[in-house]
Amino acid sequence: MTLIESDIFSERMRAAVSFAWGMFSRKVGSGMLPINKEASMQLQYAYVLQQLLPLIAFHDEECYEIELETGVKVNGRGREIDLLFSGSFQGREHKIAVEMKCYRTLASSGGKRGATDIFMKDVYFDLYLLERYVASGVASAGVSLVMNDMDRLIHPTAKDAKCWHYDISQGAIFGPDRFDTPIGGKEVDFSLDKRYALNWRRFGAFWFLEAEGTSCEDRLIAERAKPGCRPAGPESGDNG
């Protein structure tokens, strides 16, 4: 049984986010969905995800909702979540905050786009925001969805520039850590509490990324769940 068939509605919601991202990625890569900036990315992805909601509802009492540009207040400051996916069932609620980033070599105006360093930093800052949404109780989970058409960001020949403090290349692993390298002439200072491992997938001329942080506790649970792993102590029969 896959997670999208899970008896737990929050697991079905999370699986739907990934499934919709896979469908979106393939359609964009094939040219069926033209995406020229982040706004169109948000709208088209939300539409794909919306189509899955009737399929993941297994009970009449289940209710799901998708909201774009949701205004929230975190640490006394107003923010807008790109997409908030909410679900409720039997008195329980689950909310997944989704932040999106789109970088194309050509801007929607047709001119060449620069500021790749700002884009790289913003990918990291989105992860920071997602952590804050979860920590403040605004969301139960946070997922980052990123697309771009620049091979050199995914497979760089060198990482000498300071922007690579915000490494978004294939296989990059980072966090927990503090990030304070100035970008674009502006000061930067934020910390990530979770660990991230980036795995890009290519469809057509675009690269697509889905990223979600894991805590030390999450990693410990995953390690213990591996075949052949069992906790030490009396419960495992290791009585010394």
Solvent accessible surface area in square Angstrom, and as a share of the most:
residue,aa,sasa,rsa
1,M,175,0.78
2,T,82,0.48
3,L,104,0.52
4,I,46,0.23
5,E,87,0.39
6,S,4,0.03
7,D,118,0.61
8,I,89,0.45
9,F,10,0.04
10,S,26,0.17
11,E,60,0.27
12,R,0,0.00
13,M,0,0.00
14,R,51,0.19
15,A,17,0.13
16,A,0,0.00
17,V,0,0.00
18,S,41,0.26
19,F,98,0.41
20,A,0,0.00
21,W,13,0.05
22,G,10,0.10
23,M,68,0.30
24,F,0,0.00
25,S,2,0.01
26,R,98,0.36
27,K,71,0.30
28,V,5,0.03
29,G,17,0.16
30,S,80,0.52
31,G,57,0.55
32,M,134,0.60
33,L,28,0.14
34,P,104,0.66
35,I,3,0.02
36,N,73,0.37
37,K,104,0.44
38,E,48,0.22
39,A,53,0.41
40,S,25,0.16
41,M,0,0.00
42,Q,13,0.06
43,L,113,0.56
44,Q,52,0.23
45,Y,0,0.00
46,A,11,0.09
47,Y,136,0.52
48,V,16,0.09
49,L,0,0.00
50,Q,87,0.39
51,Q,89,0.39
52,L,17,0.08
53,L,14,0.07
54,P,100,0.63
55,L,126,0.63
56,I,2,0.01
57,A,39,0.30
58,F,94,0.39
59,H,86,0.38
60,D,150,0.78
61,E,107,0.48
62,E,16,0.07
63,C,79,0.47
64,Y,31,0.12
65,E,104,0.47
66,I,32,0.16
67,E,77,0.35
68,L,54,0.27
69,E,77,0.35
70,T,14,0.08
71,G,59,0.57
72,V,27,0.15
73,K,145,0.62
74,V,9,0.05
75,N,121,0.62
76,G,68,0.65
77,R,149,0.54
78,G,53,0.51
79,R,52,0.19
80,E,106,0.48
81,I,0,0.00
82,D,11,0.06
83,L,0,0.00
84,L,12,0.06
85,F,0,0.00
86,S,23,0.15
87,G,4,0.04
88,S,38,0.24
89,F,14,0.06
90,Q,123,0.55
91,G,85,0.81
92,R,124,0.45
93,E,129,0.58
94,H,34,0.15
95,K,70,0.29
96,I,0,0.00
97,A,0,0.00
98,V,0,0.00
99,E,8,0.03
100,M,1,0.00
101,K,35,0.15
102,C,7,0.04
103,Y,2,0.01
104,R,69,0.25
105,T,54,0.31
106,L,93,0.46
107,A,35,0.27
108,S,64,0.41
109,S,104,0.67
110,G,51,0.49
111,G,36,0.35
112,K,179,0.76
113,R,102,0.37
114,G,45,0.44
115,A,56,0.43
116,T,23,0.13
117,D,41,0.21
118,I,70,0.36
119,F,7,0.03
120,M,1,0.01
121,K,38,0.16
122,D,35,0.18
123,V,2,0.01
124,Y,2,0.01
125,F,53,0.22
126,D,6,0.03
127,L,3,0.01
128,Y,43,0.16
129,L,20,0.10
130,L,8,0.04
131,E,13,0.06
132,R,44,0.16
133,Y,0,0.00
134,V,46,0.26
135,A,77,0.60
136,S,59,0.38
137,G,63,0.60
138,V,34,0.19
139,A,7,0.05
140,S,56,0.36
141,A,18,0.14
142,G,10,0.10
143,V,0,0.00
144,S,1,0.01
145,L,0,0.00
146,V,0,0.00
147,M,0,0.00
148,N,0,0.00
149,D,32,0.17
150,M,25,0.11
151,D,66,0.34
152,R,138,0.50
153,L,1,0.01
154,I,1,0.01
155,H,107,0.48
156,P,32,0.20
157,T,147,0.85
158,A,55,0.43
159,K,98,0.42
160,D,135,0.70
161,A,58,0.45
162,K,121,0.51
163,C,19,0.11
164,W,34,0.12
165,H,71,0.32
166,Y,0,0.00
167,D,27,0.14
168,I,0,0.00
169,S,5,0.03
170,Q,68,0.30
171,G,46,0.45
172,A,10,0.08
173,I,105,0.53
174,F,22,0.09
175,G,6,0.06
176,P,74,0.47
177,D,74,0.39
178,R,135,0.49
179,F,4,0.02
180,D,63,0.33
181,T,23,0.14
182,P,50,0.31
183,I,5,0.02
184,G,48,0.46
185,G,81,0.78
186,K,150,0.64
187,E,153,0.69
188,V,16,0.09
189,D,95,0.49
190,F,11,0.04
191,S,46,0.30
192,L,1,0.01
193,D,85,0.44
194,K,59,0.25
195,R,96,0.35
196,Y,7,0.03
197,A,72,0.56
198,L,4,0.02
199,N,95,0.48
200,W,10,0.03
201,R,119,0.44
202,R,119,0.43
203,F,41,0.17
204,G,52,0.50
205,A,61,0.48
206,F,21,0.09
207,W,25,0.09
208,F,3,0.01
209,L,1,0.01
210,E,53,0.24
211,A,6,0.04
212,E,70,0.31
213,G,11,0.11
214,T,56,0.32
215,S,33,0.21
216,C,90,0.54
217,E,119,0.53
218,D,65,0.33
219,R,75,0.27
220,L,90,0.45
221,I,105,0.53
222,A,57,0.44
223,E,84,0.38
224,R,134,0.49
225,A,79,0.62
226,K,101,0.43
227,P,135,0.85
228,G,84,0.81
229,C,62,0.37
230,R,159,0.58
231,P,67,0.42
232,A,97,0.75
233,G,21,0.20
234,P,110,0.69
235,E,172,0.77
236,S,19,0.12
237,G,51,0.49
238,D,73,0.38
239,N,124,0.64
240,G,122,1.17
